[in-house]
Amino acid sequence: MKLTWKLLVNTCLIVLLVAAYVPINSVQAATTHHWKHYTQGVDLMNKGKYKEAIAQLKEAVKQTKNASYLRKLAEAYEQDGQFQNAANTYYEEASIHYQLGLKSGDMNTYFAVMAMADALNTEVELYIEDQIPIMEQSGKLAKFEPETGMYIGAFIEKDSGVESKKGEKFAAFNELSGKQHAIYFNYHRYGANFPHIWASQVKEAGGAIHLAVQPEGGLSEVKDDAVLRKFARDAQAAGVPIFLRFASEMNGSWVKWNGNPALYIEKFRLVAKVMKEEAPNVAMVWSPAANPKRNIHDYYPGDDVVDWVGLSIYSVKFFNGDVKSPADQVNPLDSLDYVYNAYADRKPIMVSEYGATHFSKAGNTSTVNFAITKMNMMYHGAKLKYPRLKNINWFSLNTLTDSHSAERSLNNFSLTENSSVLNAYKAMIKDPYYLSKVPSLNAAPAALKQSVVSIEDQAARGKQATITAWIKTYDPYIGKVVFSIDGKQVAEKKQYPYQFKIDPKNYTQGKHKLTVAVYDSKGRVASTKQATLTIGAEVEALNANQIAMHMNEKYVYTSKGKLELPVAPFTSQGRTLVPLRFISNVLGADVKWNGTNKTITIKGNSTIVLAEGSKTVTVNGTSSQLEVAPVTVKGTTFVPLRFVNEKLGGKVSYDSKKGRIIVSTS
């Protein structure tokens, strides 16, 4: 319908009359108001008056959390040097794009804004390391998965420092790096014969093999035929653990097997089926690229055919070789988060390929400090923050001289071509957390190594322990980190790992104030954090039938190591409460929850029935009263300690001075 001039004029008059009667605090007035704050804020930013701009932009955001307003406020904070406020504001903006992305299916803006936030965010996390191992409780380790620790691996096929050694290059690399490597990887064209000679050389050097098998002819060439079956039988005959990374980086447009998730899944499952039938020594690795993230999950073949989940991550000085796009602020672990958070509860994670450049073609720039910093962030961060990350493979290649395409000839990742980088790598992997051997399929698990736990979850006890901080901040090159206990400086560190050793015997038992001060590369205090360091009594030797728990600590000690509780024992109404299911299992009883009548039934030497919130407990049909009703905290039911002693049949002793509970099964 055409709008006549008369109708248009009448419509405008009606609008004006309505507007005259709309209160000044109406939606329209509010819109005008926050827009005015926004435009004034932008104008002040353009004049370099960032603090005044921040005040105006905060008012705009206060009225409406518009993504554009948040972006400009974050930029103003950043320009004013308020980096954590900038990070927090970018995170707020990202949350808006996340909700929009759920509706549109396009998450690219969300990921981009999250990257800006991550780059400016400061993290200070504190851990305690000791030599009492954490024991695996689930009993569901994947094929070749170590119970604790992380395999170190490498690609060295064209590394100039060892290439001339030919079949001895693996032993030569182990010697140069100062440590046996658990895994060596290589690329392999699908359809080609199994690499017998290469595999035997790796095996001779004590390593497991990792093959990135690539269907260069496209996924259609992948069939259950004589070629694939022979490859599988030859893999089995190699007599060595094999990680088969089939058609990796499938989410990237640069590979021929990208673009058809359904077909990719079909072919991955086919290869996994054949390997399961012919080669039980093969672990199937599903390994996307870290980016693009938007379509990663579309390609996941399923838990039943994936043994490990991998990821390719690189630390480069400049994005896409462009000196105008520095990448100094990128924390390599941020690239891991998306896949780790999605799959680590189901599968062990590996970084299939990792490298940090020490020379960039962009600007012909030496980037040694960059390489050492990012390397340490990746490996030490993995140890502290990502317990299910069980393997990192260094891509030791100078792509400036050896690369299959000009667009990838941008960086030197070779460990052997720079002595400073090699020495930093050697010093880093000395840590026994980094493992040198993949046990054969039927071998007993490797000896457990030291544990790493959050400082909130465990006291420092008895023998020497190590306090370690995971730190990143807005400045990619931290100047120094200063540790103090009760106001007295005890250590100063200038590179990862930020840690110091502590002898608990030199401190009184109880709580102490631990302070960490982080300085940026310009000597300014970037962040400080205070935490409670608890000094506890030394763990006494335990018999096989004993466990020791400590108040407000999540780790239970046994004669073999430590077990983690979901929630620590605590005190309520003057009574000590302990986790029911854990204690019952220790004492050989079975616990079942009845969701209909909200009761818990424990069957062991006796049958016990109790209900959350009720002091009444029934033992073999006879009712009695508990001193404190059972309570549930974070999904864990707690009962008073006396209940364990009187009803479950455990032998319990409690040392109130040490805050220690000893439970014996007999």
RAWO-V706711 format. One record per helix or strand of 2 or more residues. SS is the DSSP state (H for helix, E for strand). FROM is the first residue (numbers start at 1). TO is the last residue. Records with the same first field share a line. If there is no record, write none. Layout:
SS = FROM-TO  FROM-TO
//
This chain:
H = 5-21  27-46  50-63  67-79  83-104  108-120  163-177  196-204  219-221  226-237  261-278  297-299  319-321  334-343  362-364  368-385  406-408  419-429  504-506  580-586  641-646
E = 123-130  150-155  183-189  208-214  242-246  282-289  308-315  348-356  359-360  365-366  389-395  411-412  434-435  451-454  460-461  465-472  480-485  488-493  498-502  510-519  525-536  546-550  555-557  562-564  570-572  575-579  590-594  599-603  607-611  616-619  622-625  631-633  636-640  651-655  660-664
//
